[in-house]
């Protein structure tokens, strides 16, 4: 791709992203309440996304040795404990990721 094509692709992606995010504000402007289903989705989707991320992260975990599963499950456990304690998603994810990365380096897992 040429530089212009890359620039055009990025601009189109940015415009589509902006448009999809702005549509909800346009549809529900003027103090209108969103339908109950939309409100329910807004409450449930963060949990669903986190659950999908956990499944994705653990899908390739092997139980062949301690060093292959311990970092992943310890990282998940630290994430859960931090989230229950602090109730801040960024702290939870960063803490669990840091523990996971530390353990894979210490245990020599690649």
Order of alpha helices (4+ residues) and beta strands (2+ residues): alpha-alpha-alpha-alpha
